[in-house]
Amino acid sequence: MRVSTEAQSTDRHQEDLLDAGVRRDDLDTDHGVSRAWVSRPQFDRGLDALIEGDTPIVTNLDRLGRFAQRMLTFVGGRPRRITASQIRNAIRLVGGGEPAAQVAGDLGMSRATFHTRSGALPS
């Protein structure tokens, strides 16, 4: 939940989220967050806590963000950070006979991106 000022209430948001099946202990609130460039620590904490199969609930798009680009970035997903070590391990798997497309998919990237990242690693 997010409200722009400390004086605003989250009651309506809370009711909507509880009605949508969100558990009360899974509710997070950012108070006094109104400018687009201000961090939203509870929002970020909630996103970081998501695991595969979880579904974030957004009751109103204006609570997600004020600018279309920020909302589109969120809806398009937060890309996982793939480390150089993970790429090196993936290269070993491909060298051992695993299909590059499968290894890349397991990392959450396309085969082309995998080959680009593989080629960019220092030897």
C-alpha positions as CSV (number, residue, x, y, z in Angstrom):
1,M,0.0,0.0,0.0
2,R,1.2,3.5,-0.7
3,V,-0.2,6.9,0.4
4,S,1.3,10.2,-0.5
5,T,1.1,11.8,2.9
6,E,1.2,10.6,6.5
7,A,-2.3,12.0,7.0
8,Q,-3.9,9.8,4.3
9,S,-5.4,6.5,5.2
10,T,-4.7,3.1,3.8
11,D,-8.0,1.7,4.9
12,R,-9.5,1.4,1.4
13,H,-6.3,-0.2,0.0
14,Q,-6.2,-2.6,2.9
15,E,-9.8,-3.6,2.5
16,D,-9.3,-4.2,-1.3
17,L,-6.2,-6.3,-0.7
18,L,-7.7,-8.4,2.0
19,D,-10.7,-9.0,-0.2
20,A,-8.3,-10.1,-3.0
21,G,-7.0,-12.8,-0.6
22,V,-3.8,-11.1,0.6
23,R,-2.9,-12.1,4.1
24,R,-2.8,-9.3,6.6
25,D,0.8,-10.1,7.6
26,D,1.8,-9.7,3.9
27,L,0.6,-6.1,3.7
28,D,3.3,-3.5,3.5
29,T,2.8,0.3,3.6
30,D,4.9,3.2,2.3
31,H,3.6,6.4,4.0
32,G,4.4,9.9,2.7
33,V,5.7,8.7,-0.7
34,S,4.5,11.0,-3.4
35,R,7.3,11.9,-5.7
36,A,8.3,9.5,-8.5
37,W,12.0,9.6,-7.6
38,V,11.5,8.8,-3.9
39,S,12.3,5.2,-3.0
40,R,9.5,3.0,-1.8
41,P,11.3,0.8,0.7
42,Q,8.3,-1.4,1.6
43,F,7.3,-1.8,-2.0
44,D,10.9,-2.8,-2.9
45,R,11.0,-5.2,0.2
46,G,7.7,-6.8,-1.0
47,L,9.0,-7.3,-4.5
48,D,12.3,-8.8,-3.2
49,A,10.2,-11.3,-1.1
50,L,8.4,-12.6,-4.2
51,I,9.1,-16.2,-5.2
52,E,8.1,-18.1,-8.2
53,G,4.4,-18.6,-8.3
54,D,3.6,-15.5,-6.2
55,T,1.3,-12.8,-7.6
56,P,1.6,-9.2,-6.6
57,I,-1.8,-7.6,-6.2
58,V,-2.3,-4.0,-7.5
59,T,-5.7,-2.6,-6.8
60,N,-5.2,0.7,-8.6
61,L,-2.5,1.5,-11.2
62,D,-1.9,4.9,-9.7
63,R,-0.6,3.1,-6.6
64,L,2.0,1.3,-8.7
65,G,3.6,4.4,-10.2
66,R,2.9,7.9,-11.5
67,F,4.7,7.6,-14.8
68,A,3.9,5.1,-17.6
69,Q,7.6,4.1,-18.1
70,R,8.0,3.2,-14.4
71,M,4.8,1.1,-14.6
72,L,5.8,-0.6,-17.8
73,T,9.2,-1.5,-16.3
74,F,7.5,-3.0,-13.3
75,V,4.9,-4.9,-15.4
76,G,7.7,-6.2,-17.7
77,G,9.4,-7.8,-14.7
78,R,12.5,-7.0,-12.8
79,P,15.3,-8.8,-14.7
80,R,17.4,-11.1,-12.5
81,R,21.0,-10.2,-12.2
82,I,23.0,-13.0,-13.7
83,T,26.5,-13.1,-12.4
84,A,29.7,-13.8,-14.4
85,S,30.1,-17.0,-12.2
86,Q,26.6,-18.2,-13.3
87,I,27.5,-17.6,-16.9
88,R,30.8,-19.5,-16.6
89,N,28.9,-22.4,-15.0
90,A,26.4,-22.3,-17.8
91,I,29.2,-22.4,-20.3
92,R,30.5,-25.5,-18.6
93,L,27.1,-27.1,-18.9
94,V,26.9,-26.3,-22.6
95,G,30.5,-27.7,-23.0
96,G,29.3,-30.9,-21.3
97,G,26.5,-31.4,-23.9
98,E,23.6,-29.5,-22.4
99,P,21.6,-27.6,-25.1
100,A,22.4,-23.9,-25.0
101,A,18.7,-23.0,-25.3
102,Q,17.9,-25.0,-22.2
103,V,20.7,-23.6,-20.2
104,A,19.9,-20.1,-21.2
105,G,16.2,-20.6,-20.4
106,D,17.1,-21.9,-17.0
107,L,19.0,-18.6,-16.4
108,G,15.9,-16.7,-17.6
109,M,17.5,-15.4,-20.8
110,S,17.3,-16.1,-24.5
111,R,20.0,-18.2,-26.2
112,A,21.2,-15.0,-28.0
113,T,21.6,-13.1,-24.8
114,F,23.4,-16.1,-23.3
115,H,25.9,-16.2,-26.2
116,T,26.4,-12.4,-26.0
117,R,27.1,-12.6,-22.2
118,S,29.3,-15.6,-22.7
119,G,31.4,-13.8,-25.4
120,A,31.7,-10.7,-23.2
121,L,33.4,-12.6,-20.3
122,P,37.2,-12.1,-20.0
123,S,39.1,-15.2,-20.9
